[in-house]
Amino acid sequence: MTAYDPQARRARPSPSDESPVDGLLESLPASDDVAHENGMATGPEELRPFEAPQVEMTDERADLLHRLGVLGAVVALVMALLLWRRRRTG
């Protein structure tokens, strides 16, 4: 281990000009062609098989639930403080 130098520069191969994936992508038909061949409509709102619903809808619901929870916690805290103040002064 005496010859090991962690900061030594090592020669790395240069990246190739053409990606190996490019040939695979060129051989596949476009997604619209596949949808028309299968008889599926390609509307922007319609889901294709194995496609999840829009993330924005889930995020909006979670955000609404979070906001309602925070509102409820604030109202409960204010009510507790009002009751505590009323007992202390009364």
C-alpha positions in Angstrom: 0.0 0.0 0.0 3.0 2.3 0.0 2.6 3.0 -3.7 -1.0 4.1 -3.4 -1.6 7.8 -4.0 -5.2 8.8 -3.6 -4.6 12.2 -5.4 -2.9 10.7 -8.4 -4.5 11.5 -11.7 -5.7 8.4 -13.6 -6.2 8.3 -17.3 -9.9 7.9 -18.2 -11.2 6.9 -21.6 -12.9 9.8 -23.5 -16.7 9.4 -24.1 -17.7 8.2 -27.5 -19.5 10.5 -29.9 -22.5 8.2 -30.3 -24.4 6.7 -27.4 -25.1 3.0 -27.4 -28.8 3.8 -26.6 -29.2 6.0 -29.7 -29.5 2.9 -32.0 -32.2 1.4 -29.7 -34.2 4.7 -29.7 -34.1 5.0 -33.4 -35.5 1.5 -34.0 -38.6 2.1 -31.8 -41.7 3.6 -33.3 -43.0 6.9 -32.0 -45.4 6.7 -29.0 -48.2 8.3 -31.1 -47.8 5.5 -33.7 -48.1 2.8 -31.1 -51.2 4.4 -29.5 -52.9 4.6 -32.9 -52.1 1.0 -33.8 -53.6 -0.1 -30.5 -56.7 1.9 -31.0 -56.1 4.2 -28.1 -57.0 7.8 -28.0 -54.1 10.1 -27.2 -55.8 12.9 -25.5 -53.8 14.9 -22.9 -56.1 14.0 -20.0 -56.4 10.3 -20.8 -54.1 7.8 -19.0 -52.3 5.1 -20.8 -51.8 1.7 -19.3 -49.4 1.6 -16.3 -49.4 5.4 -16.2 -49.9 7.1 -12.8 -52.3 10.0 -12.3 -51.0 13.5 -12.3 -48.7 14.2 -9.3 -50.2 17.7 -9.0 -53.6 16.3 -8.0 -52.0 14.3 -5.2 -49.9 17.2 -4.0 -52.9 19.6 -4.0 -54.9 17.2 -1.8 -52.0 16.7 0.6 -51.4 20.4 0.8 -55.1 21.0 1.5 -55.1 18.4 4.3 -51.9 19.9 5.8 -53.4 23.4 5.7 -56.6 22.2 7.4 -54.5 20.4 10.1 -52.4 23.5 10.8 -55.6 25.6 11.0 -57.2 23.2 13.4 -54.0 23.2 15.6 -53.9 27.0 15.6 -57.6 27.2 16.6 -57.1 24.6 19.4 -54.1 26.6 20.7 -56.0 29.9 20.7 -58.9 28.3 22.5 -56.6 26.7 25.1 -54.9 30.0 25.7 -58.3 31.8 26.0 -59.5 29.3 28.5 -56.3 29.4 30.5 -56.4 33.2 30.6 -60.1 33.2 31.7 -59.3 30.8 34.6 -56.3 32.8 35.7 -58.1 36.2 35.7 -61.4 34.8 37.0 
